[in-house]
Amino acid sequence: MSTASTARRFLLDVPDGWDQIDLGGEELTRLRAEALASTDDPRRKAEINDMFRQGREVTRAARRHGALLAAGTATMYPDGLFMAYGMVFAVTTPEGQEMTLPVLSAQLGVSSASGTAPKDRVIASAEVPHVGRVARVTGTEVTRVTADVSVELLTMHTMMPVPGTTEDFLVVTLASPNLPLRNEVYDLFDAVTSTFRFLTEDGVQV
């Protein structure tokens, strides 16, 4: 990241076991093969294939939108597969606008499959220890995988205003297809986002 302010870099601590996402898809292909080999249950194999299709869509979206950081995990546990993704994007407020909650409402947390906001979307504020009070959007977004197939993702978008500017933000986006784990997933996403901080070129926290 490079801006006119003293904040030239950022750090986000992701959990152990999360790796930088291979945006070309080779790592997801390897992980999918390992997950499929771990079970003989046809239903479980179908669930794994569905979740990895979702994973490919997430990585494609990150690549299309110029993610500054993309990390994630695909981990098999005794009770199933857990997948989650974390991405950071740079955004600039359109000239003549402010990044108010109504503007956020129009720009974030909109399902790509329908172009509408999810019914459970919440726009609120959050306290990030190294940044301060920030805007946050959560909800279950529907993402188009193919022309006929859409998937649901638990999402959290958090706006980090770049110090020294009024129009530049970094958006920390976290997503997971593990809908039954809603509360646990959002607790995890909040903990990850809370580690975000801006740094100077020399690595000093702003």
Disulfide bonds with the S-S distance in Angstrom:
none
